[in-house]
């Protein structure tokens, strides 16, 4: 007869599998949702700043003449935008056709709606010029900011082609000063000239970083093969998650602007990774507690880091410039860790899932297989003892007056005599 522990085991196993199936369903939904985001989103803009990702082009300012008090001009976001800050008398930036384009001063920033530059500079790629723009007519100024700083895409300051120029194609491993550029401004009657250039700087070989990533894949997978899917795999999952989070912050804070502006860029550029970060920390907590559900969360977190940081930013490993607050070397390290260790912990968790039978969790954590087997043995022994006791009692003589089958079920009342039966002899010697 099965004991209560056997029923408990069935209940626990069923409960564990039910929970794991639930996690699988949730994971499948999340994977589908993020996959859909990848299809709909533009991966190229996910890890770029002002439309610029990893590149071999570098822009520089070589001179500002004359030097004007209160005026600061610099390239920001890897040369993708030009920043003009002015706390002195009003400055007017000249557009591509010699027309007034921007006014910058203490009373704010204004753009000329009759300037083609207003539309061409809307992004790094530019926008179309509306019909009816009169570049030679009187300016129509529109206030776009109350501050004294303007940041805009000036296409004179960076390479606009989709492929490198011929001389770079002939010798891609050499440095090329490709072009010198000039941006002019006016302060009253004073002409201010800002000069600079953009340079082709070849990147380094990605092979060493790929080797690092492969080694990290082996480390993560090895944790699953060795059955170290508790605290060791949890630590690896936390490392991947923190690394991925730091990488996203490093990109967002490369934008020029205040904290609110950068935080908005952080959220809009990493919302698809946030689910992975949450599951990374939750999965690590579950793994420390030896919960099988933590393995499923870790698969998702590691895969998310490998996909959204490792693969999407893999060009960082072979480029000389990248939009990142720290050095290019630090950026490469974060990409290699997300790609290698992210994929490694995902693979290690999958291996552990296949190699590990359903674990007891919830309110039944204190039960293990040995406890349940011992309980079954105790129940079987108790059942055998009950059966033996019942057999011993049935062998004893029935007490006088006790109920028995010959009493017709009436306790203490003898059965009536059978009239057809022969009366027994009272003399033992009668034959």
Secondary structure, DSSP 8 states (H G I E B T S, - for coil): ---HHHHHHHHHHHHHHHHHHHHHHHHHHHHHHHHHHHHHS-HHHHT-BTTB-SBSEEEEEEEEES--TTEEEEEETTTTEEEEEE-SS-EEEE-TTS-EEEEEETTEEEEETT-HHHHHTTSSS-----TT--TTS---EEEEESSSEEEE--TTSS---SS--HHHHH-TTS-EEEEEEEEEEEETTEEEEEEEEEEE-----SHHHHHHHHHHHHHHHHHHHTT-TTHHHHHHHHHHHHHHHHHHHHHHTTSSS-HHHHHHHHHHHHHHHHHHHHHHHHHHHHHHTT-THHHHHHHHHHHHHIIIIIITTGGGGG-SB-S-SS-HHHHHHHHHHHHHHHHHHHHHHHHHHHHS-----GGGTT--HHHHHHHHHHHHHHHHHHHHHHHHHHTS---TT---GGGTT-TT------TTS----S-TT--
